[in-house]
Amino acid sequence: MRTRAALAKSDRGEGAVSYIAVIILIAGILAAIAVSGIGEKIQNGIEGAIDKVSETEPGSGASAS
């Protein structure tokens, strides 16, 4: 039977390994998005939505800046 100290010692460094794995996973997802071109589609959609929101009502005489 293993003691509590032996069990704690065997888990040392586990947190760092998990964080590194998550960082690598996120980097892989971002790389896939950059390569696939979907990022440009998302950017165009956001810009289009901003343009729609920033437009003034027709006939109001005010110009959008």
C-alpha positions in Angstrom: 0.0 0.0 0.0 1.4 3.4 -0.9 1.6 6.2 1.6 0.0 9.6 1.1 3.5 11.2 0.6 4.3 8.7 -2.1 1.0 9.4 -3.9 1.5 13.1 -3.7 5.1 12.8 -5.0 3.9 10.8 -8.0 1.5 13.6 -9.1 4.1 16.3 -9.0 4.3 18.2 -12.3 0.8 17.0 -13.5 -0.6 20.6 -13.5 2.1 21.9 -15.7 1.7 19.1 -18.2 -2.0 19.7 -18.4 -1.6 23.4 -19.0 1.0 22.8 -21.7 -1.4 20.3 -23.4 -4.3 22.8 -23.4 -2.0 25.5 -24.8 -0.9 23.1 -27.6 -4.5 22.2 -28.3 -5.6 25.9 -28.6 -2.6 26.7 -30.8 -3.6 23.8 -33.1 -7.2 25.1 -33.3 -6.0 28.6 -34.1 -3.6 27.3 -36.8 -6.4 25.3 -38.4 -8.6 28.4 -38.5 -5.8 30.5 -40.0 -5.1 27.9 -42.7 -8.7 27.1 -43.6 -9.7 30.7 -44.4 -12.7 30.6 -42.1 -11.1 33.5 -40.2 -11.6 35.8 -43.2 -15.3 34.8 -43.4 -15.8 35.5 -39.7 -14.0 38.9 -40.1 -16.2 39.8 -43.1 -19.4 38.8 -41.2 -18.4 40.9 -38.2 -17.5 43.9 -40.4 -20.9 43.6 -42.2 -22.8 43.5 -38.9 -20.9 46.6 -37.7 -21.7 48.4 -40.9 -25.4 47.6 -40.6 -25.5 48.9 -37.0 -23.6 52.0 -37.8 -25.8 53.1 -40.7 -28.3 55.9 -40.1 -32.0 55.7 -40.9 -32.9 56.6 -44.5 -34.0 60.2 -44.9 -32.7 61.4 -41.5 -30.1 63.7 -43.1 -27.4 62.6 -40.8 -24.3 60.9 -42.2 -22.5 58.0 -40.6 -19.0 58.6 -39.6 
